[in-house]
Amino acid sequence: MRLSDVLSKEPNLEFQQVDGFLKKKLPCGGQQRLDVGVVCRAFYCKNCGSDLTFSMGDRAKIACIGVTNYLVSIDCVLKCPRCATTVPIWYLVESRNEVTDTTVWVRILKRTEKLPENVSISHGAYGKYTEYLDKADRAFSDGLGAGAIVYLREIMEGITYQVAQNENINLIGQKGKRRPFKQSLEEVDKKCHIIPKEFSEKGYRLFSEL
């Protein structure tokens, strides 16, 4: 496996084995262009109106900057295959053994992308909630726990009201206003069981903590 394969996947705390990519040690701040394969990421391109695989050009190389013998900073730019919109991405990559070894075990400690206005996170398996999940994960990795919780709460509310609408569950109270969320969640879960069993006895407590 090449380094590009790891960079193209979601960050994983487990070290993964890749072919060596640095022949000699980089001094702190030293830079080298690396040919480690093509990095790819799925994004939603608003110009093109669909999820597309953004990637580096076939001849493009990533920029690698030395930090320590076990840590490197990596930059690359991915491009939409249709409209050529670009997304710059930065990685902080850690190696378990020395980064100049012939075979290296690496993991991504941090990944940050700068999305332009016409690009968003790919809808993926979670539809419209994918972007919220991604933002929650990024906020958590940046040490912003409260920010992550805001996105998770939005997801929980959104799913509850969406299921209620799909199942024609009336969530409007006597005065014409939407019921308190606790009642709405209990009503929806009673019919559709949207709360996992391990949380079912404390469903609203879970939301309260969020």
MARKE-400303 format. One line per 5 residues: number of its first residue (from 1); their letters; for each residue x, y negated, z negated of C-alpha. Coordinates in Angstrom, 2 decimals. Layout:
NUM) a) X,Y,Z ~ ... $
# end
This chain:
1) mrlsd) 0.00,0.00,0.00 ~ 1.19,-3.52,0.81 ~ 0.88,-6.65,-1.30 ~ -1.82,-8.00,1.05 ~ -4.08,-5.08,0.09 $
6) vlske) -3.97,-6.15,-3.57 ~ -4.46,-9.83,-2.73 ~ -7.51,-8.98,-0.61 ~ -9.29,-7.22,-3.49 ~ -10.92,-8.61,-6.60 $
11) pnlef) -8.37,-9.17,-9.42 ~ -7.77,-6.04,-11.49 ~ -5.97,-5.89,-14.84 ~ -4.54,-2.49,-13.87 ~ -1.13,-2.54,-12.21 $
16) qqvdg) -1.11,-1.19,-8.65 ~ 1.83,0.17,-6.72 ~ 2.90,-1.71,-3.58 ~ 5.88,-1.70,-1.25 ~ 8.66,-4.02,-2.33 $
21) flkkk) 8.33,-7.48,-0.84 ~ 11.32,-9.43,-2.21 ~ 14.81,-8.32,-1.23 ~ 16.55,-10.69,-3.62 ~ 15.64,-12.62,-6.75 $
26) lpcgg) 14.04,-16.01,-6.29 ~ 15.23,-18.72,-8.68 ~ 12.50,-20.52,-10.62 ~ 10.88,-22.78,-8.04 ~ 12.67,-21.08,-5.15 $
31) qqrld) 10.45,-20.33,-2.15 ~ 10.38,-17.65,0.52 ~ 7.98,-16.78,3.34 ~ 6.87,-13.15,3.17 ~ 5.48,-10.77,5.77 $
36) vgvvc) 3.30,-8.50,3.61 ~ 0.32,-7.88,5.88 ~ -2.87,-9.85,6.44 ~ -4.81,-11.14,3.41 ~ -8.62,-11.07,3.88 $
41) rafyc) -11.54,-12.35,1.80 ~ -15.29,-12.42,2.45 ~ -16.98,-15.82,2.27 ~ -20.29,-17.27,3.40 ~ -19.67,-19.78,6.20 $
46) kncgs) -22.45,-22.37,6.32 ~ -21.37,-23.48,9.79 ~ -21.86,-19.97,11.15 ~ -24.77,-19.05,8.85 ~ -23.43,-15.64,7.75 $
51) dltfs) -21.00,-13.72,5.56 ~ -17.71,-13.41,7.40 ~ -14.24,-12.07,6.72 ~ -11.78,-14.96,6.49 ~ -8.18,-13.93,7.10 $
56) mgdra) -4.67,-15.12,7.83 ~ -3.46,-15.11,11.39 ~ -1.69,-11.95,12.56 ~ 1.66,-13.73,12.57 ~ 1.07,-15.84,9.46 $
61) kiaci) 3.21,-15.34,6.36 ~ 2.42,-16.07,2.73 ~ 4.43,-18.53,0.67 ~ 6.02,-16.97,-2.42 ~ 7.52,-19.11,-5.19 $
66) gvtny) 9.66,-17.59,-7.93 ~ 8.69,-18.06,-11.57 ~ 10.52,-15.27,-13.46 ~ 11.85,-11.79,-12.66 ~ 8.33,-10.50,-13.28 $
71) lvsid) 6.13,-13.35,-12.08 ~ 5.61,-15.04,-8.71 ~ 3.24,-17.68,-7.37 ~ 1.69,-17.02,-3.95 ~ -0.11,-19.35,-1.55 $
76) cvlkc) -1.92,-18.58,1.67 ~ -4.62,-20.05,3.91 ~ -7.53,-17.98,5.25 ~ -9.52,-18.94,8.34 ~ -13.10,-18.26,9.48 $
81) prcat) -13.00,-15.97,12.55 ~ -15.64,-18.05,14.35 ~ -15.36,-21.74,13.54 ~ -11.79,-21.83,12.17 ~ -12.82,-23.41,8.83 $
86) tvpiw) -9.98,-22.85,6.36 ~ -9.81,-21.86,2.68 ~ -6.53,-22.27,0.76 ~ -5.97,-19.66,-1.97 ~ -3.42,-19.47,-4.79 $
91) ylves) -2.42,-16.36,-6.77 ~ -0.32,-15.76,-9.87 ~ 1.07,-12.24,-9.52 ~ 2.74,-10.27,-12.31 ~ 4.94,-7.21,-11.83 $
96) rnevt) 5.44,-4.47,-14.40 ~ 8.98,-3.78,-13.21 ~ 11.38,-6.28,-11.66 ~ 9.73,-7.95,-8.69 ~ 12.77,-7.24,-6.48 $
101) dttvw) 12.54,-3.43,-6.88 ~ 11.95,-1.25,-3.82 ~ 8.56,-0.22,-5.18 ~ 6.68,-2.71,-7.36 ~ 3.70,-2.37,-9.70 $
106) vrilk) 1.69,-5.60,-9.56 ~ -1.55,-7.17,-10.75 ~ -3.23,-10.54,-10.19 ~ -3.26,-12.64,-13.34 ~ -5.10,-15.53,-11.72 $
111) rtekl) -6.69,-16.35,-8.37 ~ -8.03,-19.76,-7.36 ~ -9.55,-20.82,-4.07 ~ -10.45,-24.32,-2.94 ~ -13.76,-23.94,-1.14 $
116) penvs) -14.77,-26.72,1.28 ~ -18.40,-27.90,1.31 ~ -19.28,-25.65,4.24 ~ -18.01,-22.44,2.58 ~ -19.34,-20.57,-0.45 $
121) ishga) -18.80,-17.20,-2.12 ~ -20.08,-14.30,-0.03 ~ -23.63,-13.26,-0.96 ~ -22.34,-9.72,-1.41 ~ -24.24,-7.05,-3.33 $
126) ygkyt) -25.92,-9.51,-5.70 ~ -27.52,-11.86,-3.17 ~ -28.02,-15.40,-4.40 ~ -26.64,-14.49,-7.84 ~ -23.21,-13.57,-6.48 $
131) eyldk) -22.00,-17.16,-6.60 ~ -23.15,-17.58,-10.23 ~ -21.37,-14.37,-11.22 ~ -18.20,-15.51,-9.50 ~ -18.34,-18.93,-11.20 $
136) adraf) -18.93,-17.26,-14.58 ~ -15.94,-15.00,-14.03 ~ -13.73,-17.91,-12.97 ~ -14.83,-20.02,-15.95 ~ -14.05,-17.14,-18.31 $
141) sdglg) -10.61,-16.57,-16.76 ~ -9.89,-20.29,-17.22 ~ -10.76,-20.05,-20.92 ~ -14.10,-21.86,-20.51 ~ -16.33,-19.36,-22.32 $
146) agaiv) -19.20,-21.82,-22.78 ~ -19.17,-22.58,-19.07 ~ -19.32,-18.87,-18.22 ~ -22.31,-18.44,-20.54 ~ -24.24,-21.22,-18.76 $
151) ylrei) -24.04,-19.31,-15.45 ~ -25.00,-15.98,-17.08 ~ -28.03,-17.61,-18.69 ~ -29.09,-19.04,-15.31 ~ -28.88,-15.53,-13.83 $
156) megit) -30.97,-14.00,-16.62 ~ -33.67,-16.67,-16.29 ~ -33.70,-16.46,-12.50 ~ -34.07,-12.67,-12.40 ~ -36.85,-12.73,-15.00 $
161) yqvaq) -38.93,-15.31,-13.12 ~ -38.23,-13.65,-9.76 ~ -39.46,-10.27,-11.01 ~ -42.54,-11.92,-12.55 ~ -43.38,-13.51,-9.20 $
166) nenin) -42.84,-10.26,-7.28 ~ -45.06,-8.34,-9.70 ~ -47.74,-11.05,-9.98 ~ -47.15,-11.42,-13.73 ~ -48.79,-14.60,-15.00 $
171) ligqk) -46.34,-16.66,-17.05 ~ -48.52,-19.76,-17.35 ~ -49.92,-20.53,-20.81 ~ -53.31,-21.96,-21.84 ~ -52.25,-25.58,-21.35 $
176) gkrrp) -51.06,-24.97,-17.81 ~ -47.39,-24.89,-18.75 ~ -44.95,-22.04,-18.37 ~ -44.75,-19.86,-21.48 ~ -41.65,-19.97,-23.71 $
181) fkqsl) -38.95,-17.82,-22.18 ~ -39.07,-15.30,-25.03 ~ -42.70,-14.47,-24.17 ~ -41.96,-14.38,-20.45 ~ -39.03,-12.01,-20.92 $
186) eevdk) -41.06,-9.69,-23.16 ~ -43.96,-9.66,-20.69 ~ -41.76,-8.91,-17.68 ~ -39.70,-6.27,-19.49 ~ -42.85,-4.57,-20.77 $
191) kchii) -43.96,-3.91,-17.20 ~ -40.69,-3.62,-15.29 ~ -38.02,-2.69,-17.86 ~ -35.40,-5.14,-16.60 ~ -33.40,-5.05,-19.85 $
196) pkefs) -30.97,-2.09,-20.15 ~ -31.94,0.45,-22.81 ~ -28.96,-0.40,-25.02 ~ -30.29,-3.98,-25.27 ~ -34.04,-3.34,-25.11 $
201) ekgyr) -34.63,-3.66,-28.85 ~ -32.79,-6.99,-28.94 ~ -33.65,-8.38,-25.50 ~ -34.40,-11.92,-26.58 ~ -31.50,-11.95,-28.99 $
206) lfsel) -29.25,-11.29,-26.01 ~ -30.72,-14.33,-24.23 ~ -30.48,-16.43,-27.39 ~ -26.78,-15.65,-27.63 ~ -26.36,-16.58,-23.99 $
# end
